[in-house]
Amino acid sequence: MVKKSYFKLITIIFAVIFSFSICIIPTQAKTTEVIIGGETFGMKLYCKGVMVLKLENYKSGDNLVCPAKDAGIQINDIITKANKISIKSNEQFSNIVKASNGKPIKLTILRNDKETVTIIKPKKNNNNEYYTGMWIRDSCAGLGTISYYNPDNMTYGALGHGICDIDTGGLMYSDSGEIISAAITSVNKSENNNIGTLNGYFTDTKIGTIKNNCNKGVYGKLYLTPNKKRYKAADINEITMGKAIMYSTIKGEKPKKYEIRIIDICNNNPDSNRNMIIKITDKKLLKKTNGIVQGMSGSPIIQNGKFVGALTHVFIDDCTMGYAILATNMINN
């Protein structure tokens, strides 16, 4: 048994994050037999509105002001409407603020899955422009790993955890998104207390859409599914501590299998993405990565011919170890 409280955690989100953002809502059909993934893919997510990243005081005349703070706006809030106009981009929101001439703007905000309304009064900064004191983001992009494909309904599951904003750590709410095939070109190796990354690029091939981002992964529709072997998803009582195989893409576009060990089976909580603890034991993988790196999140795990789960987190204090989510938790989401 491993004392899990000893380790600090880092959520493996992306190997590459650009300055964009977001996601929501599941339609995963229940099934017990799927095609496993392991391929790295690119994600482009478009926010359901704009996400508040930071609140900042600024000078208006001789005073320091922040209209956003005065309006009760908080970091991680999603602004979905301004004066009943649906917000789609940073630029659109900025233009509404600039055109306000300081008049109050009615904002609709999504906070912790609940809508609220507030009034913000933009004030001029010392450059004579109306400003709100908010840093916002409308989209994001990055790399992750597909966990499984369901050819019966042309869907997929990936990452095994939600996509969170790199600056705030908040779960990103998405209005839409797409997944694109990607190729890995290099690896920055992990070290304890310094987690590495997979580095690569997006190809021109769009392979599906993103429909849902939640704490158990990213889900959506596929344009095509690969013609590969199907695996049954293992129940928790079929999983044993010991040897297993994990599929990851460390170079190029095709996944390879690597040896791991399941160290602990923590829980069967259907809302958790930390159901098992795994350890990388494969010498080839350790030579290439030193353990788990960002971008491997979602790598599927096979034991005794069944799909048992997917990698989700890495322990900062021991980068050869991490958490995994149960396959059934992903598939039944």
TORFITOR-293813 format. One record per residue: y, z, x of N, C-alpha, C, CB in turn; residue number from 1. Coordinates in steps of 0.05 Angstrom, whole numbers, always signed. Glycine has a CB too. Layout:
residues N
      nc2      nc3      nc1     cac2     cac3     cac1      cc2      cc3      cc1     cbc2     cbc3     cbc1   pos
        Y        Z        X        Y        Z        X        Y        Z        X        Y        Z        X   NUM
...
***
This chain:
residues 333
      nc2      nc3      nc1     cac2     cac3     cac1      cc2      cc3      cc1     cbc2     cbc3     cbc1   pos
      -24       +0      +17       +0       +0       +0      +25       +0      +18       +0      +25      -19     1
      +44      -17      +11      +69      -19      +27      +91       -3      +14      +77      -48      +31     2
     +106      +12      +29     +128      +27      +18     +152       +7      +15     +136      +51      +36     3
     +156       -2       -9     +175      -24      -13     +204      -14      -10     +172      -35      -41     4
     +209      +12      -13     +236      +23      -11     +247      +21      +18     +237      +51      -20     5
     +229      +17      +37     +237      +15      +65     +253      -10      +71     +213      +16      +83     6
     +248      -31      +56     +259      -57      +63     +284      -63      +47     +238      -78      +58     7
     +303      -75      +61     +326      -87      +47     +317     -114      +38     +351      -89      +66     8
     +330     -124      +17     +322     -150       +5     +344     -170       +6     +312     -146      -23     9
     +335     -194       +8     +354     -216       +4     +341     -237      -14     +363     -229      +31    10
     +355     -246      -34     +344     -267      -52     +347     -293      -38     +359     -267      -79    11
     +324     -308      -36     +324     -334      -24     +335     -354      -45     +296     -343      -14    12
     +358     -363      -42     +370     -380      -62     +370     -409      -53     +398     -371      -69    13
     +387     -415      -33     +389     -443      -23     +388     -444       +7     +415     -455      -34    14
     +379     -466      +17     +382     -471      +46     +410     -481      +52     +361     -491      +56    15
     +422     -495      +32     +449     -504      +36     +465     -498      +10     +450     -535      +42    16
     +489     -486      +12     +505     -481      -11     +533     -494       -6     +508     -451      -17    17
     +541     -510      -24     +567     -522      -22     +587     -508      -40     +566     -552      -29    18
     +612     -516      -40     +632     -501      -56     +634     -511      -84     +659     -502      -42    19
     +613     -508      -99     +614     -515     -127     +601     -494     -145     +600     -542     -131    20
     +587     -496     -173     +572     -474     -188     +553     -478     -211     +591     -458     -199    21
     +535     -472     -233     +522     -456     -255     +498     -465     -273     +542     -450     -272    22
     +490     -447     -301     +466     -454     -318     +457     -437     -343     +444     -453     -300    23
     +433     -444     -361     +422     -428     -384     +399     -440     -401     +444     -421     -403    24
     +383     -426     -417     +365     -430     -440     +338     -444     -435     +380     -446     -459    25
     +316     -429     -440     +289     -438     -433     +275     -454     -456     +273     -416     -425    26
     +259     -473     -448     +242     -487     -467     +214     -492     -454     +255     -514     -477    27
     +204     -472     -441     +178     -475     -427     +155     -471     -446     +176     -456     -403    28
     +138     -491     -450     +115     -488     -467      +94     -472     -452     +104     -515     -475    29
      +79     -455     -466      +58     -439     -454      +34     -456     -446      +49     -416     -472    30
      +24     -452     -422       +1     -466     -413      -13     -450     -391       +8     -495     -404    31
      -38     -456     -385      -52     -441     -364      -61     -460     -342      -76     -426     -375    32
      -54     -486     -344      -63     -505     -324      -40     -523     -316      -87     -521     -334    33
      -32     -523     -290       -9     -539     -282      -15     -552     -255      +16     -521     -279    34
       +3     -570     -246       +2     -582     -220      +21     -565     -202      +11     -612     -220    35
      +11     -556     -179      +29     -540     -162      +48     -558     -146      +12     -524     -142    36
      +71     -546     -139      +91     -561     -124      +90     -555      -94     +118     -554     -135    37
     +112     -545      -84     +115     -541      -55     +135     -560      -43      +88     -545      -42    38
     +143     -580      -59     +164     -599      -49     +191     -586      -51     +163     -625      -66    39
     +207     -592      -30     +235     -583      -31     +251     -603      -47     +246     -581       -1    40
     +270     -593      -62     +286     -611      -79     +315     -602      -78     +276     -612     -108    41
     +334     -620      -84     +362     -614      -86     +369     -607     -114     +379     -637      -76    42
     +388     -589     -117     +398     -581     -144     +428     -585     -145     +390     -552     -150    43
     +437     -597     -167     +465     -598     -173     +469     -585     -201     +476     -628     -173    44
     +485     -564     -202     +489     -548     -226     +518     -550     -234     +480     -519     -222    45
     +523     -553     -260     +550     -555     -270     +554     -532     -290     +554     -582     -284    46
     +576     -518     -285     +581     -493     -300     +587     -497     -329     +604     -479     -287    47
     +580     -478     -345     +588     -477     -373     +615     -464     -373     +567     -461     -391    48
     +635     -479     -365     +662     -468     -361     +667     -465     -332     +665     -441     -375    49
     +683     -445     -324     +688     -439     -296     +682     -410     -291     +717     -446     -288    50
     +671     -404     -268     +664     -376     -261     +686     -363     -244     +637     -376     -246    51
     +692     -339     -250     +712     -324     -236     +700     -311     -211     +725     -302     -253    52
     +709     -320     -187     +698     -310     -162     +714     -287     -150     +697     -333     -142    53
     +740     -287     -154     +757     -268     -141     +783     -264     -156     +762     -276     -111    54
     +793     -240     -157     +820     -234     -168     +838     -227     -145     +818     -211     -189    55
     +863     -238     -146     +881     -235     -123     +909     -231     -132     +878     -260     -105    56
     +922     -211     -120     +951     -207     -125     +967     -228     -110     +960     -179     -117    57
     +989     -237     -122    +1007     -255     -108    +1036     -248     -115    +1001     -285     -117    58
    +1054     -258      -99    +1082     -252     -102    +1095     -269     -123    +1097     -255      -76    59
    +1108     -256     -142    +1125     -269     -162    +1152     -256     -160    +1113     -266     -191    60
    +1170     -269     -146    +1196     -257     -139    +1191     -235     -119    +1209     -245     -165    61
    +1200     -211     -125    +1195     -188     -107    +1171     -172     -115    +1220     -170     -107    62
    +1157     -180     -136    +1134     -164     -146    +1107     -176     -139    +1137     -161     -176    63
    +1087     -159     -135    +1060     -168     -133    +1047     -168     -160    +1043     -150     -113    64
    +1036     -190     -169    +1025     -192     -196     +997     -204     -195    +1044     -209     -214    65
     +982     -200     -216     +957     -213     -221     +952     -215     -251     +933     -198     -206    66
     +961     -236     -264     +957     -239     -293     +928     -235     -302     +967     -265     -302    67
     +909     -245     -285     +881     -242     -293     +872     -213     -295     +863     -256     -272    68
     +881     -196     -276     +875     -167     -278     +887     -156     -303     +885     -152     -253    69
     +912     -163     -308     +926     -153     -332     +912     -160     -358     +955     -163     -332    70
     +899     -184     -357     +884     -193     -381     +856     -181     -384     +882     -224     -381    71
     +848     -165     -364     +822     -152     -365     +799     -170     -356     +816     -143     -393    72
     +806     -192     -342     +786     -210     -332     +771     -197     -309     +798     -237     -324    73
     +745     -202     -306     +729     -190     -285     +715     -212     -269     +708     -171     -297    74
     +708     -205     -244     +691     -223     -228     +665     -228     -242     +687     -210     -199    75
     +655     -253     -241     +631     -262     -254     +635     -271     -283     +609     -241     -253    76
     +659     -266     -294     +665     -276     -321     +664     -307     -320     +693     -266     -331    77
     +655     -318     -342     +655     -347     -346     +676     -355     -367     +626     -358     -354    78
     +696     -369     -359     +716     -378     -378     +707     -404     -390     +744     -382     -364    79
     +701     -404     -416     +690     -427     -430     +710     -443     -446     +668     -418     -448    80
     +732     -429     -454     +753     -443     -470     +780     -432     -462     +748     -440     -500    81
     +801     -449     -464     +829     -442     -461     +844     -454     -484     +841     -451     -433    82
     +855     -437     -502     +869     -446     -526     +850     -465     -542     +895     -461     -519    83
     +825     -457     -544     +804     -470     -560     +795     -497     -547     +814     -475     -588    84
     +805     -503     -523     +796     -527     -509     +773     -520     -491     +820     -540     -493    85
     +750     -534     -493     +727     -528     -477     +734     -535     -448     +703     -544     -486    86
     +728     -516     -430     +734     -520     -401     +710     -532     -387     +742     -493     -388    87
     +714     -553     -372     +693     -567     -358     +696     -566     -328     +691     -595     -368    88
     +720     -561     -318     +724     -563     -289     +747     -545     -280     +730     -591     -281    89
     +747     -539     -254     +769     -524     -242     +796     -539     -246     +765     -521     -211    90
     +796     -565     -242     +820     -581     -244     +832     -579     -273     +815     -610     -236    91
     +814     -582     -292     +823     -581     -320     +836     -554     -326     +799     -586     -339    92
     +824     -532     -318     +835     -506     -323     +862     -502     -309     +815     -484     -315    93
     +863     -511     -284     +888     -509     -268     +911     -524     -282     +884     -519     -240    94
     +904     -548     -293     +925     -564     -306     +935     -550     -331     +913     -591     -313    95
     +917     -536     -346     +926     -522     -370     +944     -499     -362     +901     -510     -385    96
     +938     -485     -340     +955     -463     -331     +983     -474     -323     +942     -448     -307    97
     +983     -496     -307    +1008     -507     -298    +1026     -516     -321    +1003     -530     -279    98
    +1013     -527     -342    +1028     -538     -365    +1036     -516     -385    +1011     -558     -379    99
    +1028     -491     -380    +1033     -470     -399    +1062     -461     -400    +1016     -446     -393   100
    +1077     -466     -377    +1105     -456     -375    +1107     -426     -379    +1123     -471     -394   101
    +1086     -412     -372    +1086     -383     -375    +1079     -372     -403    +1112     -373     -368   102
    +1074     -391     -422    +1066     -382     -448    +1037     -371     -448    +1068     -405     -469   103
    +1031     -351     -465    +1004     -339     -466     +982     -360     -471    +1003     -317     -487   104
     +960     -357     -458     +937     -375     -462     +914     -358     -472     +929     -389     -435   105
     +902     -366     -494     +879     -352     -506     +854     -362     -492     +878     -356     -536   106
     +839     -343     -478     +815     -350     -464     +790     -339     -478     +816     -339     -435   107
     +770     -356     -480     +744     -347     -489     +726     -343     -464     +730     -367     -509   108
     +715     -319     -462     +700     -311     -437     +672     -304     -444     +715     -288     -423   109
     +653     -312     -427     +625     -304     -429     +620     -283     -408     +605     -328     -426   110
     +613     -259     -417     +608     -236     -399     +582     -222     -408     +632     -217     -398   111
     +562     -221     -389     +537     -208     -396     +525     -219     -422     +540     -178     -398   112
     +525     -246     -424     +514     -260     -447     +529     -255     -474     +485     -251     -451   113
     +552     -243     -472     +568     -238     -496     +595     -251     -494     +571     -208     -502   114
     +605     -263     -516     +631     -275     -516     +653     -255     -522     +632     -298     -536   115
     +675     -257     -508     +698     -241     -514     +723     -258     -511     +700     -216     -494   116
     +745     -249     -523     +770     -264     -523     +792     -247     -510     +778     -274     -551   117
     +809     -259     -494     +831     -245     -482     +855     -264     -480     +824     -234     -455   118
     +878     -253     -476     +903     -268     -473     +913     -265     -444     +925     -259     -493   119
     +919     -287     -431     +929     -286     -404     +957     -299     -404     +911     -300     -384   120
     +975     -287     -388    +1003     -297     -387    +1009     -305     -358    +1024     -275     -396   121
    +1006     -331     -352    +1011     -341     -324    +1039     -334     -315    +1006     -371     -322   122
    +1042     -328     -290    +1068     -323     -278    +1073     -340     -254    +1071     -293     -271   123
    +1098     -347     -249    +1105     -364     -227    +1100     -349     -200    +1134     -374     -229   124
    +1090     -364     -181    +1089     -353     -154    +1115     -362     -139    +1064     -363     -138   125
    +1117     -355     -114    +1142     -361     -100    +1145     -390      -92    +1144     -344      -75   126
    +1125     -407      -99    +1128     -436      -97    +1135     -449     -123    +1101     -448      -86   127
    +1143     -431     -142    +1152     -440     -169    +1130     -454     -185    +1176     -460     -165   128
    +1105     -446     -180    +1082     -456     -196    +1070     -433     -212    +1061     -469     -177   129
    +1061     -440     -236    +1048     -420     -253    +1020     -415     -242    +1047     -428     -282   130
    +1012     -389     -242     +988     -381     -229     +975     -358     -244     +993     -373     -199   131
     +949     -354     -241     +936     -332     -256     +924     -310     -238     +914     -344     -273   132
     +922     -316     -212     +910     -296     -194     +880     -296     -194     +920     -269     -201   133
     +868     -320     -200     +839     -322     -201     +829     -344     -182     +829     -328     -230   134
     +807     -339     -168     +792     -360     -155     +769     -367     -173     +782     -350     -126   135
     +765     -393     -178     +744     -401     -197     +726     -423     -185     +757     -412     -223   136
     +703     -427     -197     +684     -447     -188     +671     -460     -212     +662     -434     -170   137
     +667     -486     -211     +656     -501     -234     +628     -513     -229     +675     -522     -242   138
     +618     -512     -204     +592     -525     -199     +582     -515     -172     +595     -556     -199   139
     +557     -522     -166     +545     -515     -140     +522     -534     -134     +535     -486     -139   140
     +513     -534     -109     +491     -551     -101     +475     -537      -79     +500     -579      -92   141
     +450     -543      -76     +434     -531      -55     +405     -541      -55     +434     -501      -57   142
     +389     -528      -39     +360     -536      -36     +343     -513      -45     +354     -543       -7   143
     +320     -520      -57     +300     -500      -65     +272     -513      -65     +306     -488      -93   144
     +252     -499      -75     +225     -509      -75     +214     -508     -104     +207     -492      -56   145
     +201     -530     -112     +188     -531     -138     +162     -515     -137     +183     -561     -146   146
     +157     -499     -157     +133     -482     -158     +110     -497     -172     +139     -456     -172   147
     +116     -509     -195      +95     -523     -210     +107     -545     -228      +78     -503     -226   148
      +90     -563     -235      +96     -584     -255      +77     -581     -279      +94     -613     -243   149
      +87     -585     -303      +70     -585     -326      +70     -614     -338      +79     -564     -348   150
      +50     -630     -332      +50     -658     -341      +47     -660     -371      +28     -673     -327   151
      +37     -639     -385      +33     -641     -414      +60     -643     -429      +18     -616     -423   152
      +81     -630     -419     +107     -632     -432     +129     -641     -414     +114     -606     -445   153
     +121     -651     -389     +141     -662     -370     +162     -642     -362     +154     -687     -382   154
     +153     -617     -356     +172     -597     -348     +164     -587     -320     +173     -574     -368   155
     +181     -570     -308     +175     -558     -282     +186     -530     -282     +187     -576     -259   156
     +177     -514     -262     +189     -488     -256     +193     -487     -226     +170     -465     -266   157
     +215     -474     -218     +222     -473     -189     +235     -447     -182     +241     -497     -182   158
     +236     -441     -157     +249     -418     -144     +236     -391     -150     +278     -417     -153   159
     +230     -385     -175     +218     -359     -182     +239     -338     -186     +199     -351     -161   160
     +264     -344     -181     +286     -326     -186     +310     -342     -195     +293     -308     -161   161
     +330     -330     -206     +353     -344     -215     +371     -353     -192     +368     -328     -235   162
     +387     -374     -198     +408     -382     -179     +432     -364     -184     +414     -412     -182   163
     +440     -351     -163     +463     -333     -164     +486     -344     -148     +457     -304     -155   164
     +511     -338     -156     +534     -348     -141     +534     -335     -113     +560     -341     -155   165
     +538     -351      -93     +537     -342      -65     +559     -322      -59     +540     -365      -46   166
     +582     -323      -73     +604     -304      -67     +602     -279      -83     +630     -318      -73   167
     +593     -280     -108     +594     -256     -126     +566     -244     -130     +606     -263     -152   168
     +545     -260     -126     +518     -250     -131     +510     -251     -161     +515     -222     -121   169
     +528     -260     -178     +523     -261     -206     +506     -285     -214     +548     -261     -222   170
     +489     -282     -234     +473     -304     -244     +491     -326     -255     +453     -295     -266   171
     +485     -350     -248     +502     -372     -255     +494     -385     -282     +502     -394     -233   172
     +513     -387     -300     +508     -398     -326     +514     -428     -325     +524     -384     -349   173
     +495     -445     -333     +498     -474     -330     +500     -488     -356     +475     -485     -314   174
     +517     -508     -357     +520     -525     -380     +501     -549     -377     +549     -535     -384   175
     +497     -557     -352     +479     -579     -346     +473     -580     -316     +491     -606     -355   176
     +453     -596     -309     +447     -598     -281     +425     -619     -277     +437     -572     -269   177
     +421     -626     -251     +400     -646     -245     +386     -638     -219     +412     -674     -243   178
     +362     -647     -216     +347     -643     -191     +342     -670     -178     +320     -628     -196   179
     +343     -670     -151     +342     -694     -136     +322     -690     -113     +370     -702     -125   180
     +307     -710     -106     +288     -707      -83     +304     -702      -58     +270     -732      -81   181
     +292     -688      -39     +306     -680      -15     +287     -682       +9     +318     -652      -17   182
     +298     -684      +32     +282     -685      +57     +292     -663      +76     +283     -713      +70   183
     +274     -649      +89     +281     -628     +108     +282     -640     +136     +261     -604     +107   184
     +304     -635     +150     +308     -647     +176     +306     -626     +199     +335     -660     +178   185
     +311     -601     +193     +310     -580     +214     +308     -553     +201     +334     -582     +232   186
     +302     -533     +218     +299     -505     +209     +314     -487     +228     +269     -497     +208   187
     +330     -470     +216     +342     -447     +231     +323     -424     +228     +371     -440     +222   188
     +310     -415     +249     +289     -395     +247     +301     -368     +238     +276     -391     +275   189
     +284     -353     +224     +292     -326     +216     +288     -306     +238     +275     -317     +191   190
     +304     -286     +238     +300     -262     +254     +304     -238     +236     +320     -261     +279   191
     +293     -215     +243     +297     -191     +226     +327     -186     +225     +282     -167     +238   192
     +337     -182     +201     +366     -177     +195     +383     -202     +198     +376     -156     +214   193
     +370     -225     +201     +385     -251     +202     +366     -273     +192     +395     -257     +231   194
     +367     -278     +166     +349     -297     +153     +357     -326     +158     +346     -291     +123   195
     +338     -342     +166     +343     -370     +172     +345     -388     +148     +322     -380     +191   196
     +346     -414     +153     +349     -434     +131     +334     -459     +136     +379     -440     +127   197
     +326     -472     +114     +317     -500     +116     +342     -517     +114     +296     -507      +93   198
     +343     -538     +130     +366     -556     +129     +357     -584     +122     +381     -556     +157   199
     +371     -597     +106     +363     -624      +98     +384     -639      +82     +338     -623      +81   200
     +376     -660      +69     +395     -676      +54     +382     -686      +28     +404     -700      +71   201
     +400     -692       +9     +391     -704      -17     +385     -733      -13     +412     -699      -39   202
     +365     -744      -26     +360     -773      -27     +375     -784      -51     +330     -780      -28   203
     +372     -809      -57     +385     -821      -80     +368     -820     -105     +392     -850      -74   204
     +344     -807     -103     +325     -807     -125     +328     -782     -143     +297     -808     -115   205
     +338     -786     -167     +339     -764     -187     +312     -761     -200     +361     -769     -208   206
     +302     -736     -200     +274     -732     -210     +273     -715     -236     +258     -718     -189   207
     +296     -704     -245     +296     -689     -269     +322     -675     -275     +274     -668     -268   208
     +322     -659     -296     +346     -645     -305     +341     -615     -304     +354     -653     -333   209
     +362     -599     -303     +360     -570     -304     +368     -561     -332     +378     -557     -283   210
     +351     -546     -345     +356     -537     -372     +361     -507     -373     +333     -544     -391   211
     +350     -492     -354     +351     -463     -355     +352     -450     -328     +328     -452     -371   212
     +369     -431     -324     +370     -415     -300     +369     -385     -309     +396     -420     -283   213
     +348     -372     -301     +345     -344     -309     +333     -328     -286     +327     -341     -335   214
     +328     -302     -290     +318     -286     -267     +290     -293     -258     +319     -257     -275   215
     +276     -310     -274     +249     -318     -266     +247     -347     -256     +230     -314     -289   216
     +271     -359     -251     +270     -386     -240     +288     -406     -253     +242     -396     -240   217
     +285     -430     -243     +300     -453     -253     +280     -471     -267     +315     -469     -231   218
     +286     -480     -292     +268     -496     -308     +282     -520     -319     +256     -479     -330   219
     +266     -541     -324     +278     -565     -336     +258     -587     -341     +299     -575     -318   220
     +268     -611     -346     +252     -634     -353     +250     -652     -329     +264     -649     -377   221
     +227     -666     -328     +222     -685     -306     +222     -714     -317     +195     -679     -293   222
     +229     -733     -299     +226     -761     -306     +198     -771     -302     +246     -778     -290   223
     +185     -760     -281     +157     -767     -275     +143     -742     -263     +155     -790     -254   224
     +117     -740     -267     +102     -718     -254      +83     -730     -234      +88     -700     -275   225
      +78     -716     -212      +59     -726     -192      +30     -726     -203      +61     -710     -166   226
      +15     -745     -193      -13     -747     -201      -30     -731     -181      -23     -776     -203   227
      -31     -705     -185      -45     -687     -167      -64     -668     -182      -25     -671     -150   228
      -80     -654     -168      -99     -635     -179      -85     -613     -196     -116     -622     -158   229
      -98     -606     -218      -87     -584     -235     -101     -558     -227      -92     -590     -264   230
      -85     -536     -229      -95     -510     -224      -91     -492     -248      -81     -498     -199   231
     -111     -475     -253     -107     -454     -274      -90     -432     -263     -134     -444     -284   232
      -74     -420     -280      -58     -397     -272      -75     -372     -273      -32     -394     -289   233
      -75     -356     -252      -92     -332     -251      -79     -309     -267      -96     -324     -222   234
      -95     -294     -281      -86     -269     -293      -84     -249     -270     -105     -259     -315   235
      -69     -228     -274      -65     -208     -253      -91     -195     -244      -45     -187     -262   236
     -110     -192     -263     -135     -179     -255     -153     -197     -239     -150     -170     -280   237
     -146     -223     -236     -161     -242     -220     -150     -243     -191     -161     -269     -233   238
     -127     -231     -187     -114     -232     -160     -123     -208     -144      -83     -233     -163   239
     -129     -214     -119     -138     -192     -101     -121     -191      -76     -168     -196      -93   240
     -119     -168      -64     -105     -166      -39     -122     -179      -17      -99     -136      -32   241
     -109     -195       +0     -124     -210      +20     -113     -238      +24     -153     -211      +14   242
     -130     -256      +35     -121     -283      +42     -113     -299      +18     -143     -297      +57   243
      -93     -317      +23      -84     -336       +3      -71     -359      +17      -64     -322      -18   244
      -64     -380       +2      -51     -404      +14      -24     -408       +0      -69     -429      +10   245
       -4     -414      +16      +23     -420       +5      +30     -449      +13      +44     -400      +15   246
      +41     -464       -5      +50     -492       +0      +80     -493       +3      +40     -511      -22   247
      +90     -503      +26     +118     -505      +31     +124     -531      +46     +129     -481      +47   248
     +149     -541      +43     +158     -564      +58     +176     -555      +80     +172     -585      +40   249
     +168     -557     +105     +183     -549     +128     +195     -572     +143     +166     -532     +147   250
     +184     -596     +138     +194     -620     +151     +189     -644     +132     +181     -625     +179   251
     +209     -662     +130     +205     -686     +114     +206     -679      +84     +179     -699     +120   252
     +188     -693      +69     +188     -690      +40     +162     -680      +28     +195     -717      +27   253
     +141     -677      +45     +115     -669      +34     +107     -641      +42      +94     -689      +44   254
      +97     -625      +23      +89     -598      +29      +63     -596      +45      +87     -581       +4   255
      +60     -575      +60      +35     -569      +74      +26     -541      +67      +38     -573     +105   256
       +0     -536      +71       -9     -509      +64       -9     -491      +88      -38     -511      +52   257
       -3     -465      +83       -1     -445     +104      -15     -420      +95      +28     -440     +112   258
      -27     -406     +114      -42     -381     +108      -22     -358     +104      -62     -375     +129   259
      -27     -342      +84      -12     -317      +79      -32     -295      +71      +10     -321      +58   260
      -23     -271      +68      -39     -249      +57      -23     -237      +34      -46     -228      +79   261
      -37     -231      +13      -26     -214       -9      -30     -185       -1      -39     -221      -37   262
       -8     -171       +4       -9     -144      +15      -10     -124       -8      +16     -139      +32   263
       +4     -129      -29       +5     -110      -51       +9     -125      -78      +28      -89      -47   264
       -3     -115      -99       +2     -124     -126      +18     -102     -139      -25     -131     -142   265
      +44     -107     -144      +62      -85     -151      +61      -78     -181      +90      -92     -144   266
      +62      -99     -198      +65      -95     -226      +59     -120     -242      +92      -84     -234   267
      +56     -117     -268      +52     -140     -286      +75     -143     -305      +25     -137     -302   268
      +99     -133     -297     +122     -133     -313     +131     -162     -319     +146     -117     -300   269
     +130     -171     -344     +137     -199     -350     +166     -206     -345     +131     -205     -379   270
     +183     -186     -341     +212     -191     -336     +218     -189     -306     +229     -171     -351   271
     +198     -184     -289     +203     -181     -261     +196     -206     -245     +186     -157     -250   272
     +210     -210     -223     +203     -232     -204     +193     -220     -178     +227     -250     -200   273
     +186     -194     -178     +176     -180     -155     +149     -167     -161     +197     -159     -144   274
     +130     -184     -168     +104     -173     -177      +84     -169     -154      +92     -192     -197   275
      +87     -183     -132      +69     -181     -109      +85     -180      -83      +49     -204     -109   276
      +72     -169      -62      +84     -171      -35      +65     -188      -18      +87     -142      -23   277
      +77     -207       -4      +60     -225      +13      +70     -224      +42      +62     -254       +2   278
      +53     -232      +60      +59     -233      +88      +50     -260     +100      +46     -209     +104   279
      +68     -273     +115      +62     -298     +128      +44     -292     +152      +87     -313     +137   280
      +20     -305     +153       +2     -300     +176       -4     -326     +191      -24     -288     +166   281
       +4     -349     +180       -2     -375     +192      +14     -378     +219       +5     -398     +173   282
       -1     -383     +240      +12     -385     +267      +30     -409     +269       -9     -386     +289   283
      +23     -431     +257      +40     -455     +258      +66     -451     +243      +25     -479     +246   284
      +64     -438     +220      +89     -433     +204     +106     -413     +219      +82     -423     +176   285
      +94     -392     +230     +110     -372     +245     +124     -384     +269      +91     -349     +254   286
     +110     -403     +282     +122     -417     +305     +147     -433     +297     +102     -435     +319   287
     +145     -445     +273     +167     -462     +263     +190     -447     +251     +156     -482     +243   288
     +184     -424     +238     +204     -410     +222     +208     -381     +229     +198     -413     +193   289
     +189     -369     +243     +188     -340     +248     +182     -324     +223     +214     -331     +260   290
     +177     -337     +201     +171     -323     +176     +182     -338     +152     +183     -295     +177   291
     +196     -324     +135     +207     -336     +110     +236     -343     +115     +204     -316      +86   292
     +244     -367     +107     +272     -376     +110     +283     -384      +83     +274     -399     +130   293
     +309     -384      +80     +322     -393      +56     +315     -422      +50     +352     -389      +57   294
     +308     -428      +25     +299     -455      +18     +269     -455      +11     +305     -475      +40   295
     +254     -435      +21     +225     -433      +15     +220     -420      -12     +211     -418      +37   296
     +241     -409      -23     +238     -395      -49     +226     -414      -70     +266     -385      -59   297
     +205     -405      -83     +191     -422     -102     +165     -433      -92     +208     -444     -111   298
     +159     -429      -66     +134     -440      -55     +110     -428      -69     +133     -433      -24   299
      +93     -446      -80      +70     -436      -96      +48     -424      -79      +58     -459     -112   300
      +34     -405      -91      +12     -390      -77      -14     -395      -92      +19     -360      -75   301
      -35     -402      -76      -62     -407      -88      -81     -387      -76      -71     -436      -82   302
      -98     -375      -93     -119     -357      -83     -144     -362     -100     -110     -327      -84   303
     -167     -366      -87     -192     -370     -101     -190     -394     -121     -201     -345     -115   304
     -176     -415     -112     -174     -439     -129     -156     -436     -153     -201     -446     -138   305
     -140     -415     -154     -122     -412     -177      -93     -408     -168     -131     -389     -195   306
      -75     -416     -185      -46     -413     -180      -39     -384     -187      -29     -433     -197   307
      -31     -368     -167      -27     -340     -172       +3     -332     -173      -40     -324     -150   308
      +20     -348     -160      +48     -341     -161      +65     -358     -142      +51     -312     -153   309
      +90     -349     -138     +109     -364     -121     +127     -344     -106     +126     -383     -138   310
     +133     -351      -81     +151     -335      -65     +179     -333      -77     +152     -346      -36   311
     +191     -309      -76     +217     -306      -87     +238     -293      -69     +216     -290     -112   312
     +229     -273      -53     +248     -258      -36     +236     -254       -8     +254     -231      -49   313
     +254     -247      +10     +246     -241      +37     +256     -213      +44     +256     -262      +58   314
     +241     -197      +59     +250     -171      +69     +267     -176      +94     +226     -152      +74   315
     +291     -166      +93     +309     -170     +116     +298     -156     +141     +337     -160     +110   316
     +286     -133     +137     +276     -117     +160     +250     -127     +171     +273      -88     +152   317
     +236     -145     +157     +212     -158     +167     +210     -185     +154     +186     -141     +161   318
     +220     -206     +168     +223     -232     +156     +196     -247     +152     +241     -250     +172   319
     +174     -234     +161     +148     -246     +156     +137     -238     +128     +128     -237     +177   320
     +152     -220     +114     +142     -209      +89     +163     -214      +66     +137     -180      +91   321
     +153     -215      +42     +171     -219      +19     +157     -214       -7     +181     -247      +19   322
     +172     -217      -29     +161     -214      -56     +153     -241      -67     +182     -200      -74   323
     +135     -239      -87     +127     -263     -102     +126     -256     -132     +100     -274      -92   324
     +131     -276     -149     +129     -273     -178     +101     -282     -186     +151     -288     -193   325
      +90     -270     -207      +64     -280     -218      +68     -308     -231      +53     -260     -239   326
      +48     -325     -227      +49     -351     -239      +51     -350     -270      +24     -367     -232   327
      +37     -331     -282      +38     -329     -311      +66     -321     -321      +17     -308     -321   328
      +80     -306     -305     +108     -298     -312     +126     -323     -313     +119     -277     -293   329
     +122     -341     -294     +138     -365     -293     +130     -384     -316     +135     -380     -266   330
     +104     -389     -318      +95     -409     -338     +101     -401     -366      +65     -414     -334   331
      +98     -375     -372     +102     -366     -400     +131     -359     -405      +85     -341     -404   332
     +149     -365     -387     +177     -358     -391     +189     -373     -415     +194     -365     -366   333
***
